[in-house]
Amino acid sequence: MPLSRALRSVLLTMPCPHCGHRLVKKGSWFQTVSHFRCGACHQGVRVPYEEKLKLFHDHAHLTDG
């Protein structure tokens, strides 16, 4: 299942699984990233494709269609 192109320019929010700090980035950033370091707890966070699918699904209501 592909990630929605309609969310590429929309701000998405993903909580850190370690501390809950909320990372806010455009959908295009989440489409390309595979991991990042949390700005609050400095723990490494993996973003596998399954997690991206969930993130985009959870934000689908932000598109017009």
Secondary structure, 3 states (H helix, E strand, C coil): CCCCHHHCCCEEEEECCCCCCEEEEEHHHHHHCCEEECCCCCCEEECCHHHHHHHHHHCHHHCCC
